[in-house]
Amino acid sequence: MTISLDLAYHAPASLDETLEILSEQAGRTVLLAGGTDVVPSLRDDLISPNRIVDLKRVEGLGDLAVIDGALHVGCLVTFSDLIGSPAVHARLPVLAEMAGMVASVGIRNRATLVGNICSAVPSCDAGPLLLALGARVHLVSREGVRTVDVDDWFEGPRRTAIRSGEVVTHVTIPLPASGHGAAYARLSRTRGEDLAQACVAVVLEPGDRPRIAFGAVAPTPVRARRIEALLHAQGLDAGAIDAAVGLVAEEVAPITDVRATRRYRLAMCEVMLRRAVTAAAGRAAGDGPVHGTPLM
Amino acid sequence: MVDHTFVGHSTPRIDGVEKITGAAPFTDDLDFGPDLLHAEVVASPHAHARILGIDTYLAEQVPGVVKVVTGKSFQSTFGLYLEDRHIFAQDRVRFVGEQVAAVIARTRTAAKRAARMVIVSYEVLPAVFDTDAALADGAVELHPDLADYGRVPWFHPRPGTNIAHWRKLRKGDVAAGLRDADLVLEDTYTVPRYAHAAIEPHAVVAELSVAGRLTVWSASQSPYTQRNLFAEALGLSHRDIRVVTPYVGGGFGGKAGVTMEIIGAALAMTVRGHPVKLHWSREQEFVNTYQRQGLRAHLTIGARRDGTITALQHTLHWDAGAYVEYGANVVNAAGISATGPYRIEHVQLDSLCVYTNLPPGGPYRGFGYSEFTFGLESHIDRLAHGLGIDPVEFRRRNAVVGGDELPYGAQMNPSGLLEAIDRAADAIDWGIEQPAPSPTVRVGKGIAAFWKAPAMPPNAGSAAFLKFNEDGSVNITVSGMEIGQGYLTAMAQIAAEVLSVPPDRIRVETPDTDRNAYEWQTVASHVTWGCGNAVLAAANQARDRILDTVHRALGHDVASLYLVDEQVRSTTDPDLALPLREFVVTGLEQPSDGTFKGGPVVASGSFMPEFTSTRSDPETGQGGKPNVHYTVGAAGLVLEVDVETGRIAVRTVALAVDAGTAINPVAIEGQIAGGVLQGLGTVLYEELRFDDGGRLLNPTLTDYKLPTASDIPDRVIPIIVEVDQPDGPFGARGVGEHTMIPIAPLVANAVEDAVGVRITSMPITAERLYLALTAEDG
C-alpha cells in the first residue's frame, strides 16, 4: 500500500547535519530509525508530521560496544543486533532474552532499542529492563549533550524527557558485576508476535539492592521500589519472595483493556515476579534456566 | 482400492512455484494505468440510525474528486439467498461501518480526505447487540420490510420480529426420549463472532466500457455468483458482465458471495470508461465483509446407562448481524445437522437467524458446524463422563454409519466414522496417562467427532472446458477458485488419470467468466467433488473423441483402445502406440487415401447433483434430501495447562477425516494442518469484541490475535480415512472445511481432562481459564 503525504523527508549523513535540520522551526517533526512504530502510525493517520528526519544514514549511531564497564547501544542498534552480539551474550544475556521476546524476527531486524524507549508505549519491552539495569539515556542538540537517568525518562504514555531539537544518540547500560543474575518475564496472548499484557525485569547483583521493574501495568514502565527494599532487607528465600509477591498490588496499577483485565494482569504480575526472581537467583547461583526459556 | 497413476499420489501444487516466488498475481497487483480512479466509502458511525440527509458539497470541492455517489443512485436490493441488502444504505444504517456513500477520486488520498468531508445527518435509533435483546418483546425491528424481501423457498422468516429465518426439525418425540434416559444433561454454550482475517483484504477493480461492457476484477471465491448478483442488482445482461478473479490470498468463506465488490461494480457504472478501484483497509476488512456469526446454543441430551443417546434438543440462537442474505443459510445448514454424526431417535432442532445491529454474518470455514460443534461435542463428553463411559466408547456406540436414517429422513452415505474415531484415539495414546513436565503443569487429552455436509442450493452446478494442444498438453478452464486448497492441482490430477497426461502437462487457470466454464461458487468444500465430476466428464468426453478418431482412421475397435503414457494403445494390437501429440489437434491420416480424420480435441463437462431437494415440511424439516452427502471424522488432542497462569500449550493433535478417495494426499495433509491451526486460533486466542455501541474494539491484527508459527502444536498427525463416495470423482468427497470443526470442543474436553474445569464459552484464553480455575478454588 502506498502512503502519500505532504511532508518533507530528510536523510542527513552526519549528526551535525541532523542537528542543523532539527534547529530549523518546521512544525511537527518525527525522527525515524527502524520505522516499525512511525510507519504504521503514518499509515493509520495516528501521526501527521510535517517532516521526517531519517537517522539511518548518520554515521556512528549504530555502535554497540562495551566502553568503560558499560554497554553502549547506539540509537540505530536493532533488537536483532543485540541478539546476535557476542558481547551481549557474554556480559548481559538478559538483554538478549528481552530482545528475543520483542515482536517477530522481521520486526526485530528493523526495530531499535532506543526507538522502543522513545516511542514509549506503556507495553514497551525495553523500558522495564533498562530501568532494572539502571541505564542512562544520552541526548544531543545544538545546545550540547545531556544525559538522563532512565528512571527519569518515561513521563507518560508516548511521552519522554526528550526536548525539541534533541536526538537520543545512545543509551549506556552499566554492566552488572559477575555473579549477577537477571531475568525478563513477559505475559502475552500468543507465543508469537504480540504486545506484552504485562512484563517484569529483575536484576540481582551480589550484595546490592535488587532492581525490579514492571511494564504494561501503569502509564509508564515502573520501578518496584518497595519490593526491591523488602528483598534487599529479607534476602531471597521463599518467605521473602512470598512477602514480595504480596506487595505487587501496591507497586503496579494495571487497567482493564481489550488485551487483559486488571485482575488477570495483577495476578500474573505476582506469578511473573515469583518466577523471574527465582530464575534470576538461580542464574546468579549458576543453575537457573537458560536465558530465553519462557518463564510464562 | 483401485491403484491409480495420478489420483491418490501426492502431487506438487501446479501454482506452487508462482506463489513461492511471489510472482502469482493478486487483484491488488494488477496495473490499470493512469486512468485508474480510486474509491473510498463513507461509513456509518452508528449501529442503528435513520439517515436524514447527506451533504456532499464540501467533499466535491476536494481537488482530485471526480464524483460522490450515494444510495440515491442505486436503490435495488440484492442478496444471495435473501434480498435484504442495498448497495448503499437507503433510509437507515444498521451497523457501525455500513457504507452510506462513496467518493471516487484520482488518488486514494483525495478519496480518503473527501470521504471524511461528506456530511451525513442521522437520527440515532435504539439498537440490539445480542440475540436476547433482539428477540425480546418490544425490541426494535431492524427490517420492517422483511416480508417483502425476495428469498429462496427454504427460508421461513417471521415478519414483525427480528427472526429472518427459523429452521425447525422434529423427529420422534423428544419428551418421551428424555423420559426414557437415565441421564439428562442441559446447558448453554456461547460462541462469539470471529473474523476470517485472510492475509489479503478484499479488493475490486471495475470498469464499464464505452460499449457498455462491465468488467470486474475481484478477490473472490465466487466469480459466477458475483456476475449473477451484479446483473440483477445493476440491471445488466449477464452477457455484458465479465468477472475476472486472479489468485486469492485466503478465502475461508469471507470472499464467497458478494460483499464490497458490488460497491466497486456500482461505482464503475457512474464513471463510464474509467476503471475504479476499491481496496479494503485491514479495519474495513474486519468490519464490512462477513463475520462468523455468534451463537448461543441451548442443549439438552438424554442417554441411557448403556450409552445410547435417546433424545437431543438443540436450540441455536444465531447473532446474524444487520444483513443475513448469506448468513441465513449458515443458520439453515446447522438447523438440519446439529445432531452431529450420531444416530438419535428423538430430535428437536430450532435454528433461529436473528438480526442484530452488528456487522453482517456470513459463511466461515465450517458453515455453522464449527460453531454448534463446540457445544455439542463438549456436551457429548460430559454425558459420557456422567454415565461413567469412556468418551471414545460413548461416541462409537452412537456413531452414524452408512445407511442410517438422517434426522430429516434421508439416508446416510457410506462413511468411516468408527475408523476415524479409533485411529484418532490411537494416535494420541488415548487412555494412557502422560507425565506432567513441571509441578505447575497438568496434562489433558480430548477427543471429538464431527460431520459436515456441503450447504448448497439443490441445483448448484459445475462445468469444465478442456482442450488439447499441438504438443499433447492440455488446458482446462473451470471457475472454482484456487484459494490455497490445491483445487487446480486436484482438477489436473483427475483429468490426468483419464487422459494419461501427467498433471504437470495440464494447465488449469483461475477464472475469467468470458473464458471459463460455469461454477456456482467455491464454497461448501464441494469443488473437488462437484467440479471434479465436471472435469471427469470433460476428460471422458475428450478420451472418447480420441479413441473414436483412432477407430475411424485406423479401424481399431474402440473397446480395444486405451490411453497410457500419453499414447493410444490397444489390447489386441501390441504394435499400436500412437502418441497423443501427433494427432490431438491435427488429426490422423488414413493410410488408404491420405485424408485426415479427427480434428482439435475439445471437450466439456457439466455436473449437477440431480438427486437433491430442499422440499420439506417447514414445521418438522422432514422430507427432501437437502444435503448431497456428509464427510465425517474425528480428532484427538494432548495439551498442557499451566495452572498458575491458565496458559495452554497444545502438544499433539491427530485428525482423521474420511476423504472418500484422497485425490492429492499431501493437499489433504495440508488441509488438516491448516484446519487444526485455524481451529486452535478460534478456541485459544481470537474473538471479535464490541463496545456497548456496537463498535468493534479490535479491528487490527495487533488485538485480533491469530496464532503464529510460534504457537503451533508440537505435532499434527494427519490421518486419511478412505470409504468411497460412490458419486464422487474416483470416489472423492470434500474435506477442506471439516478439519477445523472439532478443534474447539477438542480443546475444551482436554482442558477438563487436565484441570477438571468445564469452559462453556469460547475462546478458552489463558485469562478465561485462569479465572475459572481460581473461581473453582473458591
Chai-1 contact restraints between the chains, C-beta under 6 A:
chainA,res_idxA,chainB,res_idxB,connection_type,confidence,min_distance_angstrom,max_distance_angstrom,comment,restraint_id
A,S4,B,T109,contact,1.0,0.0,6.0,A-B,restraint_1
A,R189,B,Y685,contact,1.0,0.0,6.0,A-B,restraint_2
A,R189,B,K705,contact,1.0,0.0,6.0,A-B,restraint_3
A,T190,B,Y685,contact,1.0,0.0,6.0,A-B,restraint_4
A,T190,B,K705,contact,1.0,0.0,6.0,A-B,restraint_5
A,T190,B,P707,contact,1.0,0.0,6.0,A-B,restraint_6
A,T190,B,T708,contact,1.0,0.0,6.0,A-B,restraint_7
A,T190,B,D711,contact,1.0,0.0,6.0,A-B,restraint_8
A,R191,B,S710,contact,1.0,0.0,6.0,A-B,restraint_9
A,R191,B,D711,contact,1.0,0.0,6.0,A-B,restraint_10
A,G192,B,T708,contact,1.0,0.0,6.0,A-B,restraint_11
A,G192,B,S710,contact,1.0,0.0,6.0,A-B,restraint_12
A,G192,B,D711,contact,1.0,0.0,6.0,A-B,restraint_13
A,E193,B,T708,contact,1.0,0.0,6.0,A-B,restraint_14
A,V258,B,L697,contact,1.0,0.0,6.0,A-B,restraint_15
A,V258,B,N698,contact,1.0,0.0,6.0,A-B,restraint_16
A,V258,B,D703,contact,1.0,0.0,6.0,A-B,restraint_17
A,A260,B,E767,contact,1.0,0.0,6.0,A-B,restraint_18
A,Y264,B,E767,contact,1.0,0.0,6.0,A-B,restraint_19
A,V271,B,E644,contact,1.0,0.0,6.0,A-B,restraint_20
A,V271,B,T645,contact,1.0,0.0,6.0,A-B,restraint_21
A,M296,B,T645,contact,1.0,0.0,6.0,A-B,restraint_22
